[in-house]
Amino acid sequence: MNKDLEHKFISEFQLHQNIIHKVCRIYTNNQDAHNDLFQEITIQLWKAYPKFRGDSKLSTWMYRIGLNTAITLYRKSKRTIKTQDFDNVLHRIETTDYDDTEEEQLKIMYKAIHQLSDIDKGLIFLYLEDKNYKEISETLGISEVNARVKIMRMKTRLKKNINSVSRDELELLKKDWKKRDAEFPKLSYNEIYKIIHKKSSSIVKWIFIICIAEFLFWGLLNLFIPESYLEIYEKFNLNTFLYVTQGLHYVVIAIFIYFFYKNYKAISVIESTSVLMKKIINTRKTVNYYVYYNILLYVVLSVILNAIMFSNSELLMEAFKPKNISIDNDTFYRIMLISQIVTFFVVCGLLWLYYRVIYGILLKKLTKNYIELETMEF
């Protein structure tokens, strides 16, 4: 998606964002769920926008994408996209206009909506939006006749849920529905931009968090290393080498953490799509370098430490050979060599598997976002 098209999308979305808020109001029951659904619909609209050719009104297109996304998520996970409990968010009438009868009627009506199916919620939503049968048919992709039949059936189910419902009560519901338009927050251009690029920034944020978690884990683990373990390396005069290496390693990791944080902040800043794509590439490179560094560090240290220890067979026997087991030196030497080689390949394999699973999944998602951006850009 080029910069002009992106600017056009965000500007038009700003004008019609209440449509999405109202879809979320029908299908969610708390602010967090509302925000999550709002973001998901916004992202789906942004992805679909390059294919919008103006065959229908923009608002009709937004209604269609919004409802389809909400219904899909509702069916996938009712725990996440839950039915609205209107008792908790009922519009409060001013004291001077207070009418206990009207408020009770509204409570009953909203409770009845709460019991409708996901499709019927979409129908009542369009009805409350004052959409005619032609607009409802365009939004839902059905014929006008079918739209008329579905609306009539939806009203019948609504009546069944509350025993009866009059035209006046439905008009009262519409009136209350429209009163609440002003309650929705108005997102700025910058806030909308951040939403449509939220997935990329969220992934980079997780990379940053995992890197810090690794740093803290290994740092704390070193505090619990037994003295007997260090005494073995002291016999080979390797303590200084290990302390210096460990210090340098922490410096390098701190640098990587800085770059991961820098990448996260950079992706969070508002730029053009082409610049965002470059930042995604930079993040992928940083992650790859981080993975290569950790595996290479283990390989180099293992080779150096084993080369030094196996070059001094007498100290090796003294440090590792059990005194209560009768075994000749040559056999023990071969066992040690084989065990070290096996350990080396096992640890290398585990490191590779860990980084492939943890960072590989995140990089795969980041690459998917990049491909989507690349498709939209060109």
Secondary structure, 3 states (H helix, E strand, C coil): CCHHHHHHHHHHHHHHHHHHHHHHHHHCCCHHHHHHHHHHHHHHHHHHHHHCCCCCCHHHHHHHHHHHHHHHHHHHCCCCCCCCCHHHCCCCCCHHHCCHHHHHHHHHHHHHHHCCCHHHHHHHHHHHCCCCHHHHHHHHCCCHHHHHHHHHHHHHHHHHHHCCCCHHHHHHHHHHHHHHHHHCCCCCHHHHHHHHCHHHHHHHHHHHHHHHHHHHHHHHHHHCCCHHHHHHHHHCCCHHHHHHHHHHHHHHHHHHHHHHHHHHHHHHCCCCHHHHHHHHHHHHHHHHHHHHHHHHHHHHHHHHHHHHHHHCHHHHHHHHCCCCCCCCHHHHHHHHHHHHHHHHHHHHHHHHHHHHHHHHHHHHHHHHHHHHHHHHHC
